[in-house]
Amino acid sequence: MAVYEQSYKPYTGRLTPEWSRFLIIPRHAYRAVFNSKLFIAFFAICFLPLLVEAILIYLRHNFGALAAMSINVRELIPVDGFFFETFVNIQMGFAFLMALLIGPPLVSRDLRNNALPLYLCRPFSRTEYVMGKMSVLLILLSLITWIPQLVLFLFQSYLEGLAWFKANVSIAFAIVIASLVWILLLALLSQTISALVKWRVVASGALVGLFLIPSVFGAFINEVFSTRIGNLVSLGALIRNVTAGLFGTFDRLTEIRRVRDFDGTILREIVLYEPPLWSSWAMLFLLCAVCLALLSWKVKAYEVVR
Amino acid sequence: MSMALPATAHDEAIKTQTTYDEPAVVDLHGLSVTFGRRPILKNLRGDLRGKAIGLLGPNGAGKTTLIHTLLGFHEPSAGTAQIFGHDIVHDANAIKSLIGYMPERDSFIAKMSAVHFVRLMGELSGLPSEAALERAHEALFYVGLGEARYRKLETYSLGMKQLAKLAQAIVHGPRLIFLDEPTNGLDPPARLRMIKLIRDIRDSGQANIVLSSHLLLDVEECCDEILILRDGQIAVYCNLEEERKSNRKFLMLETRGDQKRFVEALARLGCEYAITNPTRMKVVLQDGVEVRDLYRLAAQEQVQLRRLSYKRDSLEDIFLKAMENGHGGL
């Protein structure tokens, strides 16, 4: 219908495939997100550790540059599983901050403005809505976590040779899976909080609280009962253990605590073991299942008053 | 030799609704909806075929629940319904691509201009990005928001928000449009504009309309069929024009004096009557009874007839009758 005609006309053109429609949400969300100069600045800062990582990898293979800077190659950190794990952990921190910036208003804004009926009265399901909202975070967080890390892994493989690549291909899997687990968890948690809390500031606070309060509680249990079971309620500890497990650096024996007498005599030794790796995975799965159940409960066109 | 009169849009509309080859706009098959243990819709049956169907009923009658169930927001507890032959439970996506919905409450996506909002809604309905943008502009011009289309929705007045909601409901050119209280909170000029738009869409013949409203005048001005709900059941479903035609003419009398004796005398004459207040009554004359008989009767009973006028049932009368009688059925 042309503007000058000013009459109601049906649409007869082609339609987009149904499977691709959930991607409409992130496309429109990024327009708003990248309108903020503050966010663009933060997004650029997220790449600084990756730049350092790239420089370290490059220097390790450029003896000319090392000689010019009078650095012995042995003084540089070896590029191995621990190297990549360290930088993956740093990027996870940035991913958390980004989730804190973008995640909370995603669903809460729609709930506050009763926008869900508008989405769901179209050929667009609740699952597609949640997938669309989650992919806003998943795509952005992927850009600062596993995608550049994987590029750097390939860069290292290129410089080191095929033999190194073959010997360390498990690192690539660890980078991708650890990052995906983390960003998926962040996306689910921030969506769930966003669906439960209508106000952005409160939702951001709740997301921080969700990481902080159980960690403090876990640490308290660990100290009082001389155990590491408390780590099962700490999201930070869970993801740390899972990441270490994927990079092959997980060690259950974390600490040997010595109980001493007043004169310093060792009365007994308490060996502190991290909870088994499977229990950390199980807790993460449980948390994701709870988040999905809450999302399924909250993401509805209308709440039914029974 | 008979001369055919030119058909009006309204005649065409009635002709369309009596063509039963096409599937009904909405076909109700014992549709029931229960929230917890509370039944909201009870065994609704019938096929609605009007170009513009008015959904009437007092608050809590189930109008909005019926619309929401047809949109797939609530699952039927028993029975089902079809829209253009598609089952609301099994073909929900097929139905959703055929319909547009204007919700009753304020519903927006925050921090968006109207054109961005309507474009997004178009894209979610399956339109490619460029086509959605083009139609968003057109829809906003069509509803009269052309000049304000780049403004943020938060800055819109209530009337403008209603128009933006209408624009998002029609951007993808649906075959059936659900309008839930579209004139809520509008001032008279804005209401007239909304009514004009609804009538224009109806008369275009390109889309059917289901209009839910508690304002009888809105329904009377826009709709050719009405469905009156009461306590979750169908109280009346009728074609408004046919109902008006079939209604007998009645007399509206204003009297002074002993009304009781007068109505007893009317009953003896075989006339039906309804007392609306102590001085007014409706009287349906039996065959063979003339107005002069009423004057004679009034003189006999020493009752003054202050006013006497012929009337037909208005929508208000149909509605009130439905509320009194209960089931009109289909």
Interface residues (C-beta under 8 A of the other chain):
Chain A: M1 A2 V3 Q6 S7 Y8 K9 P10 Y11 T12 G13 R14 L15 T16 E18 R21 I24 H28 R31 A32 R109 D110 R112 N113 N114 A115 P117 L118 Y119 L120 C121 R122 P123 F124 S125 K300 A301 Y302 V304 V305 R306
Chain B: F35 G36 R37 R38 H68 L71 G72 F73 H74 N93 K96 S97 I99 G100 Y101 P103 R105 D106 S107 F108 I109 A110 K111 H116 L120 M121 E123 L124 S125 G126 L127 P128 A131 R135 H137 E138 F141 Y142 G146 Q168 I170 H172 G173 P174 R175 D200 I201 S204 Q206 A207
